[in-house]
Structure formats: C-alpha cells, structure tokens
Amino acid sequence: MRLVGFAAGVGVVLVLSGCGQSVDGQPEVSGAPLTKEQLFDPCTVPESALVAAGADPASKDDNPFSVPRAEWKGCGWRASDFFISIFSTTYTMEKFRENTLLRDFQEVTVEGRAGSQYLIGDRNPPEECGLVFASGQGTITLQSSKASSSDSTVDPCLVLNNAAPHFVEVLPK
C-alpha cells in the first residue's frame, strides 16, 4: 500500500532515469561521473530528523523503485496524510528543470542552502512538491506526496517546507 503513495514521485524518478540511458553533465568527483555507490544514501537520515519532520521512522520504504535504478538511491516514510521521500541521483539540477513532468520552479533557500522548489505533475491543486539541491554526493531531492487514500487539502509544498529544515542539516553539501 505504501508503494501507491510513492508511485507519482517514483514516476519523476523513472521519467528522469530514461530507462538507464547516460546523461550529459552528471555531477563529477575528480572529473569522473558519479557512480551509484558514490551517491548519498537517503536511508541513512537519522531517526531524530525524521521524527522532527513529522515522518514515522517505522514506515520506512527502502525500495521505492521496486527494481534497482543505476542512477538513483531513495527512501521514503509516511508522514500523516503524506509520504516524505528523499532521493539522490547522478542527474543534474538542469535535468530536473528540463523534465516536463516538473513545473513552476522557484529558487529557494532552506536553512542557508540554495535549491529549487517545484511541483510534480499537472494536478490542480497539486498533490506533490519537491525540493532539489546540488551536493558532492549527487543531486538530492526531497519530495512530499499526498497519500492516495488521503482527502487532505493541505498543500504538499507546505508539508515539504515544514519538513525540509530538519533534513537539510543532515544532507551532504
């Protein structure tokens, strides 16, 4: 059942992944593209950050893709009527901006960290929101997705903006 709530957010991952094709302009370490092993592992986020962000550590989904993705690592948790997901990827912030599934990008600063906020999909009102940050361990995106079973009218960006400060401090720079 948890996978249903992650489906749309994972759809972003699948659209960006392009069936495993290589992508120009990937984050690099010492001039070489990052490998999956070099990406930040979102499942290592401390329980204290999850609790502070309103997520239930016991609801952890460490396999939000169902099948391995060479360019991604991800983890997600239930947070009341929403899912909070964290992904790291070899794809650049520019690739996020080029993705037609993502829209309404806004430059933001969260706890002193520059990033971009975006909406996922074309639903109005939106049911998913994301924040993307560059890091030395890949591009990191935080996402808030309304659970399919929820009738909440809360803006997913509000949920994400309230949760993000608790995660930003533990994400790699």
C-alpha positions as CSV (number, residue, x, y, z in Angstrom):
1,M,0.0,0.0,0.0
2,R,2.9,2.4,0.7
3,L,4.1,1.9,-2.9
4,V,0.9,3.5,-4.2
5,G,1.7,6.8,-2.4
6,F,5.2,6.7,-3.8
7,A,4.0,6.0,-7.3
8,A,3.9,9.5,-8.7
9,G,7.1,10.6,-7.0
10,V,8.8,7.5,-8.3
11,G,7.3,8.4,-11.7
12,V,9.5,11.5,-11.6
13,V,12.5,9.3,-11.0
14,L,11.5,7.0,-13.8
15,V,11.0,9.9,-16.3
16,L,14.4,11.3,-15.3
17,S,16.1,8.0,-15.5
18,G,15.2,7.5,-19.2
19,C,15.4,3.7,-19.0
20,G,19.1,3.8,-17.8
21,Q,20.5,6.0,-20.5
22,S,23.6,8.0,-19.7
23,V,23.1,11.7,-19.1
24,D,25.4,14.6,-20.1
25,G,26.6,16.9,-17.3
26,Q,26.4,14.5,-14.4
27,P,27.9,15.5,-11.1
28,E,31.5,14.6,-11.0
29,V,34.2,13.7,-8.5
30,S,37.7,14.2,-9.8
31,G,36.5,14.7,-13.3
32,A,34.6,11.3,-13.5
33,P,30.8,10.9,-13.4
34,L,29.5,9.7,-10.0
35,T,28.6,6.1,-9.6
36,K,25.6,4.9,-7.6
37,E,28.0,3.8,-4.9
38,Q,29.1,7.4,-4.5
39,L,25.6,8.8,-4.1
40,F,24.3,9.9,-0.7
41,D,22.2,7.1,0.8
42,P,18.8,8.7,1.9
43,C,18.1,5.7,4.1
44,T,20.8,6.9,6.5
45,V,18.9,10.0,7.5
46,P,18.9,10.0,11.3
47,E,15.6,9.0,13.1
48,S,15.7,12.2,15.0
49,A,15.5,14.2,11.7
50,L,12.6,12.0,10.6
51,V,10.6,12.5,13.8
52,A,11.3,16.3,13.9
53,A,10.0,16.4,10.3
54,G,6.8,14.6,11.2
55,A,7.7,11.3,9.5
56,D,7.3,7.9,11.0
57,P,10.6,6.1,11.1
58,A,8.9,2.7,11.3
59,S,7.2,3.3,8.0
60,K,10.5,3.4,6.1
61,D,10.4,2.1,2.5
62,D,14.0,1.5,1.4
63,N,12.9,0.1,-2.0
64,P,10.7,2.9,-3.5
65,F,11.6,1.9,-7.1
66,S,10.7,-1.8,-6.8
67,V,13.6,-2.5,-9.2
68,P,17.2,-1.2,-9.0
69,R,17.9,2.1,-10.7
70,A,21.6,2.7,-11.7
71,E,21.3,6.4,-11.3
72,W,19.2,6.7,-8.1
73,K,19.1,5.9,-4.4
74,G,15.9,6.5,-2.5
75,C,14.0,6.1,0.7
76,G,10.6,7.2,1.9
77,W,8.4,7.5,5.0
78,R,4.8,8.1,5.9
79,A,4.0,11.5,7.4
80,S,0.3,11.5,8.4
81,D,-1.6,12.1,5.1
82,F,1.7,12.4,3.1
83,F,4.8,10.5,2.1
84,I,8.1,12.2,2.5
85,S,10.8,10.8,0.2
86,I,14.4,11.6,-0.3
87,F,16.3,10.6,-3.5
88,S,19.9,11.1,-4.6
89,T,20.8,10.8,-8.3
90,T,23.5,11.3,-10.8
91,Y,21.2,13.6,-12.8
92,T,21.9,17.3,-12.6
93,M,19.7,20.1,-11.4
94,E,19.5,21.2,-15.1
95,K,18.0,17.8,-16.0
96,F,15.3,18.3,-13.3
97,R,14.4,21.7,-15.0
98,E,14.2,20.0,-18.4
99,N,11.8,17.4,-17.2
100,T,8.3,18.3,-18.4
101,L,6.6,16.4,-15.5
102,L,8.1,19.0,-13.2
103,R,6.9,22.6,-13.2
104,D,6.8,26.0,-11.5
105,F,10.4,26.0,-10.4
106,Q,11.3,28.6,-7.8
107,E,14.7,29.4,-6.3
108,V,14.6,28.9,-2.5
109,T,16.9,28.9,0.4
110,V,16.4,26.4,3.2
111,E,18.5,26.9,6.3
112,G,21.1,28.8,4.3
113,R,21.1,26.1,1.5
114,A,20.2,27.2,-2.1
115,G,17.9,24.9,-4.0
116,S,14.8,24.9,-6.2
117,Q,11.3,24.0,-5.3
118,Y,9.0,22.5,-8.0
119,L,5.6,20.9,-8.4
120,I,5.2,17.4,-9.8
121,G,2.6,16.6,-12.4
122,D,-0.3,18.8,-13.6
123,R,-2.9,18.3,-10.9
124,N,-4.5,21.4,-9.6
125,P,-4.4,21.7,-6.6
126,P,-1.1,20.0,-6.6
127,E,-0.6,16.7,-4.8
128,E,3.2,16.6,-4.9
129,C,6.0,19.0,-4.3
130,G,9.8,18.7,-4.5
131,L,13.0,20.5,-3.4
132,V,16.2,19.8,-5.2
133,F,19.7,20.6,-4.0
134,A,23.2,20.1,-5.5
135,S,25.7,18.1,-3.5
136,G,29.1,16.4,-3.8
137,Q,27.3,13.1,-3.5
138,G,24.8,13.7,-6.3
139,T,21.7,15.8,-6.8
140,I,19.4,15.4,-3.8
141,T,15.6,15.8,-4.0
142,L,13.1,15.9,-1.1
143,Q,9.5,15.2,-2.1
144,S,6.2,15.4,-0.4
145,S,3.4,13.3,-1.9
146,K,-0.2,13.2,-0.8
147,A,-1.2,9.6,0.1
148,S,-3.7,8.2,-2.4
149,S,-6.0,7.3,0.5
150,S,-6.0,10.9,1.8
151,D,-8.6,13.6,1.3
152,S,-6.3,16.2,2.9
153,T,-6.5,19.7,1.3
154,V,-3.1,20.6,2.8
155,D,-0.6,22.0,0.2
156,P,2.2,19.4,-0.3
157,C,4.7,22.3,-0.5
158,L,3.7,23.4,2.9
159,V,4.3,19.9,4.2
160,L,7.7,19.8,2.5
161,N,8.7,23.3,3.6
162,N,8.0,22.4,7.2
163,A,9.9,19.1,6.9
164,A,12.9,20.3,4.8
165,P,14.8,22.2,7.5
166,H,15.1,19.0,9.6
167,F,16.7,17.2,6.6
168,V,18.9,19.9,5.1
169,E,21.2,19.9,8.1
170,V,22.0,16.2,7.5
171,L,22.3,16.2,3.7
172,P,25.8,16.3,2.3
173,K,27.0,19.6,0.8
